[in-house]
Amino acid sequence: MTDRMVFGTAEDIPERVSSYGKRLGRRPTWMELRKLEPRLFALLKEAKATDGSGERFCANAVWYGYPPYPGLKERVTRLVGWFRDGGEHPVLSTAEAYDVAYERIYDALPDCRDCCCL
C-alpha cells in the first residue's frame, strides 16, 4: 500500500457512485475509455507483452504486483475508477470504467500456470 492510495470513508462512497451507466443504459466501451485516457492502451500493450512462457507463471502476481514493483492494478486505479488521480471525471471516475479497463487488461495477461493460485 502506498501513500498515493486514498480509500475514503463509507460516507464518501454513495457520492462517488456513478450514474454514467444509468444515463446511457450501458457501461463505457474500451474504445471510449482509450480515447479519454490514452495511457490505458500502454498498460494493455504491457499486459499483452508479458512473457508467461516460463515453467511457472502467475497472472495475479503481475496484476497485483509485489513490493517494490507496482502491479498493473495499482496503475489502472490511477487512471480509472473512484480514486483516480486527476480528480473527478464523469466517465473515468466510475466503477464501470474501472471494470471495463480491469477486464480488458487482466484478460490480456497469459494464463496462470503451475502457481499457487490454482
C-alpha positions in Angstrom: 0.0 0.0 0.0 1.3 3.4 -0.9 0.6 6.8 0.4 -1.0 7.6 -3.1 -3.9 5.2 -2.5 -6.7 7.0 -0.7 -9.8 5.0 0.1 -12.0 7.4 1.9 -14.8 6.5 4.2 -18.1 4.7 3.8 -19.8 8.0 3.8 -17.8 9.1 0.7 -18.9 6.2 -1.5 -22.5 7.0 -2.2 -21.5 10.4 -3.6 -18.9 8.7 -5.9 -21.2 6.0 -7.2 -21.6 6.6 -10.9 -24.8 7.5 -12.7 -23.0 7.2 -16.0 -24.1 3.6 -16.7 -27.7 4.5 -15.7 -27.8 7.5 -18.1 -26.5 5.6 -21.0 -28.0 2.3 -20.1 -24.6 0.6 -20.6 -21.0 0.6 -19.5 -18.4 2.7 -21.4 -16.6 0.8 -24.1 -12.9 0.1 -24.1 -12.5 2.4 -27.1 -14.3 5.2 -25.3 -12.0 4.8 -22.3 -9.0 4.6 -24.5 -9.9 7.9 -26.2 -10.4 9.6 -22.8 -7.3 8.1 -21.2 -4.7 7.0 -23.8 -2.4 5.7 -21.1 -4.7 2.7 -20.7 -3.6 1.4 -24.1 0.1 1.4 -22.9 -1.0 -0.8 -19.9 -2.8 -3.1 -22.3 0.3 -3.4 -24.5 2.4 -4.2 -21.4 -0.1 -6.9 -20.4 0.0 -8.4 -23.9 3.8 -8.3 -23.9 4.1 -10.1 -20.6 6.2 -13.3 -21.0 4.4 -16.2 -19.4 6.5 -18.8 -21.2 8.5 -20.0 -18.2 7.8 -23.2 -16.3 5.7 -21.2 -13.8 3.7 -18.0 -14.3 1.2 -16.2 -12.1 -1.0 -13.6 -13.8 -2.2 -12.4 -10.3 1.4 -11.6 -9.3 1.7 -9.4 -12.4 -1.7 -7.8 -11.8 -1.4 -7.2 -8.0 2.4 -6.7 -8.0 4.9 -7.3 -5.2 6.7 -4.5 -3.5 8.7 -2.6 -4.6 7.2 -3.2 -8.0 3.7 -1.8 -8.6 1.3 -4.2 -10.3 -0.9 -3.3 -13.2 -3.9 -3.0 -10.9 -2.4 0.0 -9.0 -1.5 1.7 -12.2 -5.0 1.1 -13.6 -6.6 2.6 -10.5 -4.6 5.7 -11.0 -6.3 6.2 -14.4 -9.9 5.0 -13.9 -12.3 4.4 -11.0 -13.4 6.2 -7.9 -10.0 7.2 -6.7 -8.2 8.0 -10.0 -5.5 10.6 -10.0 -6.6 13.8 -11.7 -9.9 14.4 -10.0 -13.4 13.7 -10.9 -14.4 12.9 -14.5 -18.0 11.9 -15.4 -16.8 8.7 -17.2 -13.2 7.9 -16.0 -14.1 8.3 -12.3 -16.7 5.5 -12.3 -16.7 1.9 -11.1 -18.0 0.9 -14.6 -14.9 2.4 -16.2 -12.6 0.5 -13.8 -14.5 -2.7 -14.5 -14.1 -2.3 -18.3 -10.4 -1.5 -18.0 -9.7 -4.2 -15.5 -11.4 -6.9 -17.6 -9.6 -5.8 -20.8 -6.1 -5.6 -19.3 -6.3 -8.5 -17.0 -7.6 -10.8 -19.7 -4.6 -9.9 -21.9 -2.2 -11.5 -19.4 -1.1 -15.1 -20.1 -3.0 -17.7 -18.0 -1.6 -18.8 -14.7 0.5 -22.0 -14.9 1.8 -24.1 -12.0 1.4 -21.3 -9.5 -0.2 -21.1 -6.0 -3.4 -19.5 -7.5 -4.6 -22.8 -9.0 
